[in-house]
Amino acid sequence: MRDTTLTPDFIFEASWEVCNKVGGIYTVLSTRAKTLQDALPDRVVFIGPDFWQGKDNPLFEEDKKMLSQWRKAAAREGLHVRVGRWVIPGHPIVVLVDFTPFYAQKDDIYGSLWADYQVDSLHAYGDYDEASMFSYAAGRVVESYYNHLLDENKRVVYQAHEWMTGLGALYVKKHVPAIGTIFTTHATSIGRSIAGNGKPLYDYLFAYNGNQMADELNMQSKHSIERQTAHNVDCFTTVSDVTDRECFELLDKRCDVVLPNGFEMGFVPKGVSFMSRRRKARQRIFEVANALMGTTLDDSTMIISTSGRYEWKNKGIDVYLDALHRIVRDDRLQRMVLALVEVPGWQAGPRVDLQDRLASASSQHSGGQAPLPDPIVTHNLHEPGSDRVTGSLHYYDMNNRDTQRVKVMFVPCYLDGKDGIFNMSYYDLLIGLDLSVYPSYYEPWGYTPLESVAFKIPCVTTSLSGFGMWANEVKGESSHLLDGVEVIPRTDYNYDEVCTAICEAIVQYANASAADVDQARKAAYALAQQAQWKHFIKYYYQAYNIALRKAEARKEQA
């Protein structure tokens, strides 16, 4: 039987996080880029916002000779773009577009959006306008590039990520109908808001009306662009089965394809390099902790961490800290534990007193000195009195006293290698952990646990995360630490049970034999191998096929 699957000759992909490291979508795009670039060399173009004008962007290498004639034509059409390469494996072509000139046309753009697709922009506030103007500019870039550089016989797809790029996807659908359009929601705006506002999401999901909840939560415009884009593009996708159900209930649209998030193992060092970088990471973590706390923590200490967005309930930061508090009182714990909270907050730069202590000649032997004031946080906070992490640690009386076997260090900054304290990237520190904990309540996929196991760090997550569900599916039953991932059952109402389970998992792993630890690390790495993009990219080709078939049908009808 002849294979009738349509594959693209050219791919455009737009996201707010192209060359802009903000969250998990950056990891989706940057780790997948090499797989697509290998299949379609320089026929994959990523489009991102250009708000780095006049500033150095370490993730973007501009090439003023690349596509120079098209850039001139685009400028005549009112598009101000820079072209170059994304500094990631594969080095794909990137177009960064200045979207600010389109603010002057905002009302007309929104008017057309309402007339064509009934998108309600009347209730816009906050980042809605900024995202929409970028999205519109990205759609214009695709239109211009296609008209000037691509043969009309080429099969072309445009993939837009999150509500921030929905407007552009709808623009392309209308103005360049030969292009197949794909919209990927990584988390519905309403679902995230329901969960973040303390409302039970899962048990009552069937009863929620997305439009009604948008009114109640003042999310009308974001919900509207997300919902209408989902209903009008050629192929609607999301990242996990749990979010597919959410889309069906809140956006009234089942996804056409689920696109699980993969990883590129080329980011992970191997052999001697792996061990060297692991030792370096652990050394730096202990240096900072000892300088901050006046302790003498050494390599016998177990290092654990949670990380991600500062979403108190959704990311499970609340249960993580509660579990640590319970471990302090657990007599079974046989090792010192250093627990990191790597969650970017409203920080005001590195602590000078900590920098001075680290810079001193005796920084590697800073143990025995008096702890610094408030020895739980590495960077200054703008409003420390209202910070929930430090507030909870003070409430739990976890102030890193000598007698506490569990020490906690809050790292409220992006680990980009230039934070002023660690001066190492997130991955360069991740490799030094012993265990990671991501007890999410709302987690459509969960890149942090996938990254963790890729670096041979076993992790604890929950059954409400897409990654946790996938780990259970791979195992064929509930996954546990010796399988590389401990998947804790989580519901709307079992907070206490989750805290207890996290406590049990940490104590169990801290007291585990060397053989069990080795087994867990090997199992974690083996699981990550199954989540490589080379295994998951097939789902993208399913989406490309759906979008291209609808685009072909429009061509035939034209």
C-alpha positions in Angstrom: 0.0 0.0 0.0 1.4 3.4 -1.0 2.3 5.7 1.9 0.1 8.8 1.5 1.5 10.7 4.4 2.4 14.3 3.5 5.6 15.7 4.8 6.6 19.4 4.8 9.2 20.9 2.5 9.5 23.9 4.8 8.6 24.7 8.4 7.9 28.0 10.1 7.7 27.9 13.9 6.8 30.9 16.1 7.1 31.3 19.9 7.7 34.0 22.4 10.5 31.9 23.7 12.6 31.7 20.5 16.1 33.0 21.5 14.3 34.0 24.7 14.8 31.6 27.6 11.7 32.0 29.8 10.3 28.5 30.5 9.6 25.0 29.3 8.6 26.0 25.8 12.2 27.2 25.2 13.4 23.7 26.1 10.8 22.1 23.7 12.0 24.2 20.8 15.7 24.3 21.5 16.1 20.6 22.1 13.9 19.6 19.1 15.6 22.0 16.7 18.5 19.7 15.8 16.2 16.8 14.9 14.2 19.0 12.5 17.4 20.7 11.2 18.9 17.3 10.4 15.8 16.3 8.5 15.3 19.6 6.7 18.6 21.5 6.7 17.9 25.3 6.8 14.3 24.7 5.8 13.1 25.3 9.3 12.8 28.9 10.3 12.1 29.9 13.9 10.4 33.3 14.5 10.8 35.2 17.8 10.4 38.7 19.3 13.2 41.1 18.9 13.4 43.0 22.1 17.2 42.7 22.3 17.9 45.6 19.9 21.0 47.5 21.1 21.7 44.7 23.6 23.7 41.5 23.3 21.7 38.4 23.1 23.9 35.4 23.8 21.4 33.0 22.2 21.4 34.8 18.8 24.1 35.2 16.2 23.1 37.8 13.7 24.2 37.3 10.0 23.6 40.4 8.0 24.4 38.7 4.8 21.8 35.9 5.2 18.5 36.5 3.3 19.6 40.1 2.7 17.4 40.7 -0.4 14.4 39.4 1.4 15.1 41.6 4.5 15.1 44.6 2.2 11.8 43.6 0.7 10.4 43.0 4.1 11.5 46.4 5.3 9.6 48.0 2.4 6.5 46.1 3.7 6.9 47.6 7.2 8.7 44.6 8.7 11.9 45.2 10.7 13.7 41.9 11.1 17.1 40.6 12.0 18.2 37.2 10.7 20.8 34.8 12.0 21.2 31.6 13.9 20.0 30.3 17.3 23.0 29.3 19.4 21.7 25.8 20.2 22.5 22.4 18.7 21.6 22.4 15.1 22.0 26.2 14.8 18.7 26.7 12.9 17.8 29.9 11.1 16.0 32.5 13.2 14.1 35.6 12.3 13.6 38.1 15.1 11.0 40.7 14.4 10.4 44.1 15.9 6.7 44.1 16.7 6.4 47.6 18.3 5.5 49.5 15.1 2.2 47.6 15.0 0.9 49.0 18.2 -0.3 52.0 16.1 -2.6 49.5 14.1 -3.7 47.6 17.2 -7.4 48.6 17.0 -7.7 47.7 13.3 -5.9 44.4 13.9 -8.3 43.5 16.7 -11.2 44.6 14.7 -10.3 42.3 11.8 -9.7 39.5 14.3 -13.2 39.9 15.6 -14.8 40.1 12.1 -12.9 37.0 10.8 -12.8 34.8 13.9 -14.9 36.3 16.7 -11.9 36.8 18.9 -12.8 39.1 21.9 -9.9 41.5 22.5 -12.0 44.1 24.3 -11.0 42.8 27.8 -7.2 42.8 27.0 -4.8 43.8 29.7 -1.3 43.1 30.8 0.8 41.2 28.3 -2.1 40.5 25.9 -1.3 43.5 23.6 2.5 42.8 23.6 2.0 39.1 22.7 -0.6 39.9 20.1 1.5 42.5 18.3 4.4 40.0 18.2 2.0 37.3 16.9 0.7 39.5 14.2 4.2 40.5 13.2 5.2 36.8 13.1 2.3 36.1 10.8 3.3 39.0 8.5 6.9 37.6 8.4 5.6 34.2 7.3 3.5 35.8 4.6 6.4 37.9 3.3 8.9 35.1 3.3 6.5 32.7 1.6 5.6 35.2 -1.1 9.2 36.2 -1.9 11.2 33.0 -1.4 9.1 29.9 -1.5 7.7 28.1 -4.6 3.9 27.7 -4.4 4.3 24.0 -5.0 6.2 23.6 -1.7 4.4 22.0 1.2 4.7 24.5 4.1 3.5 24.4 7.7 3.4 27.1 10.3 3.4 26.0 13.9 2.4 28.5 16.6 2.9 27.9 20.3 0.6 29.0 23.1 -2.1 31.7 23.1 0.6 34.3 22.5 1.0 33.3 18.9 -2.6 32.5 18.1 -3.3 35.7 16.3 -0.5 35.1 13.8 -1.7 31.6 13.1 -5.2 32.9 12.3 -3.6 35.6 10.1 -1.6 33.0 8.1 -4.7 30.8 7.8 -6.6 33.7 6.1 -3.8 35.4 4.1 -1.7 32.5 3.1 -4.2 29.6 2.8 -1.6 27.4 1.0 0.2 27.0 4.4 -0.9 24.4 6.8 -1.4 25.8 10.3 -0.7 24.1 13.6 -1.5 25.5 17.0 0.0 23.9 20.1 -1.2 24.8 23.6 1.2 23.7 26.3 -1.3 24.6 29.1 -4.6 26.2 28.7 -4.7 29.7 30.2 -8.0 28.9 32.0 -6.8 25.6 33.4 -3.6 27.1 34.8 -5.6 30.0 36.3 -8.2 27.7 37.9 -5.5 25.7 39.5 -3.4 28.7 40.5 -6.4 30.3 42.2 -6.9 27.4 44.5 -10.0 26.0 42.9 -10.2 22.2 42.5 -9.5 21.5 38.8 -9.6 17.7 38.2 -12.6 16.4 40.1 -14.8 19.2 38.7 -13.2 19.6 35.2 -16.3 18.1 33.6 -18.5 20.8 35.2 -16.4 23.9 34.3 -17.5 26.0 31.4 -14.4 27.7 29.9 -16.2 30.9 28.8 -17.9 31.3 32.2 -14.6 30.7 34.0 -12.9 33.2 31.8 -15.4 35.8 32.9 -15.0 34.9 36.5 -11.2 35.0 36.4 -10.9 38.1 34.1 -9.3 36.0 31.4 -11.7 36.7 28.6 -9.3 37.9 25.9 -6.6 35.3 26.5 -9.1 32.5 26.6 -10.9 33.8 23.5 -7.7 33.9 21.3 -6.7 30.5 22.6 -10.2 28.9 22.0 -10.8 30.4 18.6 -7.3 29.5 17.4 -7.8 25.9 18.5 -11.1 25.8 16.6 -9.9 27.4 13.4 -6.3 26.2 12.6 -5.8 23.1 10.5 -4.4 21.0 13.3 -4.8 21.6 17.1 -2.3 19.9 19.4 -1.2 19.7 23.0 1.6 18.0 25.0 -0.1 15.3 27.1 -3.3 13.3 27.6 -4.1 15.2 30.8 -4.0 18.5 28.9 -6.0 17.0 26.0 -8.8 16.4 28.4 -8.5 19.9 29.7 -8.7 21.3 26.2 -11.9 19.2 25.5 -13.6 20.5 28.7 -12.4 24.2 28.7 -11.8 25.0 25.0 -14.6 22.6 23.7 -12.1 21.1 21.3 -10.3 17.7 21.4 -6.8 17.8 20.2 -6.0 16.3 16.8 -2.6 15.0 17.9 -0.8 14.8 21.3 2.8 15.9 21.0 4.8 14.7 24.0 7.9 16.7 24.8 11.2 15.0 24.1 14.8 15.8 24.9 18.1 15.9 23.0 20.6 13.8 24.8 23.4 15.7 23.2 23.0 18.2 26.1 24.2 15.6 28.5 28.0 15.1 28.9 29.3 11.5 28.9 32.0 9.4 30.5 34.9 11.3 32.2 33.4 14.6 31.3 30.1 13.7 33.1 32.0 12.8 36.3 34.2 15.9 36.1 31.2 18.2 35.7 29.3 16.5 38.4 32.2 17.0 40.9 32.5 20.7 39.8 28.8 21.2 40.4 28.7 19.6 43.8 31.8 21.6 44.8 30.2 24.9 43.8 26.9 24.1 45.6 28.7 23.2 48.8 30.9 26.3 48.6 27.9 28.6 48.3 25.9 26.7 51.0 28.9 26.7 53.5 29.6 30.4 52.9 25.9 31.3 53.4 25.3 29.1 56.4 28.7 28.8 58.0 28.4 25.0 57.7 30.9 22.3 56.8 28.8 20.3 54.4 30.8 17.9 52.3 30.2 15.3 49.6 28.5 12.9 52.0 25.6 15.3 52.1 22.6 14.4 49.8 21.7 17.3 47.5 18.0 17.6 46.4 16.2 20.3 44.6 13.0 21.6 43.1 12.9 24.1 40.3 10.6 25.8 37.7 8.2 28.7 37.7 7.3 30.4 41.0 3.8 28.9 41.0 3.3 28.1 44.6 0.6 25.4 44.3 0.8 24.5 40.7 4.5 23.5 40.9 4.1 21.9 44.3 6.5 24.3 46.1 4.1 24.3 49.1 4.2 20.5 49.5 8.0 20.3 48.9 8.7 22.7 51.8 6.1 21.0 54.0 7.8 17.6 53.3 11.2 19.0 54.2 9.8 20.3 57.5 8.5 16.8 58.3 11.9 15.2 57.4 13.6 17.5 60.0 11.7 15.5 62.7 12.2 12.1 61.1 14.7 10.0 63.1 15.2 7.6 60.3 17.3 10.1 58.3 20.9 9.0 58.3 22.5 11.7 56.2 22.7 15.4 56.0 20.4 16.8 53.3 20.9 20.1 51.5 17.6 21.0 49.8 17.6 23.7 47.0 14.7 25.7 45.9 15.6 27.0 42.4 12.7 29.2 41.6 13.2 32.6 40.0 11.5 35.2 42.2 11.5 39.0 42.4 15.2 39.2 43.3 17.3 42.4 43.5 20.7 40.9 42.6 23.2 38.8 44.4 24.0 39.3 48.1 27.2 41.3 48.4 28.0 39.7 51.8 27.8 36.3 50.2 29.9 37.4 47.2 32.5 38.8 49.5 32.7 35.6 51.5 32.9 33.5 48.4 35.7 35.7 47.0 37.8 35.5 50.1 40.9 33.2 50.0 39.3 30.9 52.5 36.0 30.5 50.7 36.4 26.8 50.2 36.9 26.4 53.9 34.2 28.9 55.0 32.6 26.4 57.4 32.9 27.3 61.0 32.3 31.0 60.3 29.1 32.6 61.6 26.2 32.2 59.3 25.2 35.2 57.3 22.0 37.1 58.2 19.0 35.2 56.9 21.1 32.2 55.8 18.4 30.7 53.6 18.5 32.8 50.5 21.4 33.5 48.0 20.1 36.7 46.4 18.4 39.9 47.7 14.7 40.0 47.4 12.7 43.2 46.6 10.0 42.4 49.1 11.3 39.6 51.4 8.4 40.1 53.8 5.9 38.9 51.2 8.0 36.1 49.7 6.2 32.8 50.2 9.3 30.6 50.2 11.2 32.5 52.8 8.0 33.1 54.7 7.3 29.4 54.9 10.8 28.5 55.9 10.7 31.0 58.8 7.2 29.7 59.7 8.6 26.2 59.8 11.6 27.4 61.8 13.9 26.1 59.1 16.6 28.7 59.5 19.6 26.3 58.9 20.7 26.0 62.5 23.6 23.7 63.3 21.2 21.1 64.8 19.0 20.8 61.7 19.9 17.8 59.5 18.0 19.4 56.6 19.4 22.6 55.3 17.5 24.7 52.7 18.9 27.2 50.3 16.6 29.4 48.2 18.0 30.4 44.8 15.6 33.0 43.5 17.2 33.7 40.1 17.6 32.3 36.6 20.7 30.2 36.5 22.1 31.6 33.3 25.8 31.5 34.3 25.8 35.1 35.3 23.7 35.2 38.5 26.6 36.6 40.6 26.7 33.7 43.1 26.9 30.4 41.4 27.8 31.7 37.9 26.9 28.4 36.4 24.1 27.4 34.2 21.1 25.4 35.3 22.3 22.2 33.5 25.8 22.7 34.9 24.3 22.6 38.5 21.6 20.0 37.8 24.2 17.4 37.1 25.4 17.7 40.8 22.2 16.7 42.4 21.4 13.3 44.0 17.6 13.6 43.8 15.0 16.0 42.4 11.4 16.7 43.6 8.7 18.1 41.4 5.4 17.4 43.2 3.2 19.4 40.7 -0.5 19.9 41.0 -0.8 21.4 37.5 1.8 20.3 35.0 0.8 19.6 31.4 4.1 17.8 30.7 7.0 18.5 33.1 10.4 19.3 31.5 12.2 19.6 34.8 11.7 15.9 35.7 12.7 14.8 32.2 15.8 17.0 32.3 16.6 15.5 35.7 16.5 11.8 34.6 18.4 12.7 31.4 21.3 13.8 33.8 21.0 10.5 35.7 19.2 12.2 38.6 16.2 10.1 39.9 13.2 12.3 40.6 9.9 12.4 42.5 6.9 13.8 40.6 3.1 13.2 40.6 0.4 11.5 38.6 -1.0 14.9 37.6 2.0 15.7 35.5 2.1 14.6 31.9 5.7 13.2 32.4 4.5 11.3 35.5 1.7 9.7 33.5 4.1 8.8 30.7 6.6 7.2 33.2 3.7 5.1 34.6 2.7 4.1 31.1 6.3 3.0 30.2 6.5 1.0 33.4 3.0 -0.5 32.9 2.2 0.3 36.5 3.2 2.8 39.2 6.8 3.9 38.8 9.1 4.0 41.8 12.5 5.4 42.7 14.3 2.2 41.7 12.7 2.7 38.3 14.2 6.2 38.1 11.0 8.1 38.9 8.7 8.0 41.9 5.2 8.9 40.7 3.1 9.9 43.7 -0.6 9.7 43.2 -2.1 13.2 43.5 -5.6 14.5 43.5 -7.5 17.7 44.3 -7.7 16.7 48.0 -4.8 14.6 49.1 -2.2 17.3 50.1 -1.2 15.5 53.3 -0.7 12.2 51.7 1.5 13.8 49.0 3.7 15.5 51.7 4.0 12.2 53.5 5.0 10.3 50.3 7.6 12.9 49.4 9.1 12.6 52.9 9.2 8.8 52.6 10.8 9.0 49.2 13.6 11.4 50.3 14.3 9.4 53.5 14.3 6.1 51.6 16.7 7.5 49.0 19.0 9.1 51.6 19.3 5.8 53.4 19.5 3.6 50.2 22.5 1.3 49.6 25.1 2.2 47.0 23.7 -0.6 44.8 20.2 0.8 44.9 21.4 4.3 44.2 23.3 3.0 41.2 20.3 1.1 40.0 18.0 4.2 40.3 20.5 6.4 38.4 20.8 3.9 35.6 17.1 3.5 35.4 16.6 7.2 35.3 19.0 7.6 32.4 17.4 4.6 30.6 14.0 6.2 30.9 15.2 9.4 29.4 16.6 7.5 26.4 13.0 6.6 25.6 12.0 10.2 25.6 14.5 11.4 23.0 13.2 13.4 20.1 14.1 10.7 17.7 11.3 8.7 19.3 8.7 11.5 19.7 9.2 13.4 16.5 6.8 11.0 14.7 3.9 12.7 16.4 4.9 16.0 14.9 4.8 14.4 11.4 1.3 13.2 12.1 0.4 16.9 12.8 2.2 18.1 9.7 0.2 15.5 7.7 -3.1 16.7 9.0 -2.3 20.4 8.4 -0.9 19.8 5.0 -3.9 17.8 3.9 -6.2 20.6 4.8 -4.0 23.1 3.0 -3.9 20.9 -0.1 -7.7 20.7 0.0 -7.9 24.5 0.0 -5.6 24.6 -3.0 -7.8 22.3 -4.9 -10.9 24.3 -4.1 -9.3 27.6 -5.1 
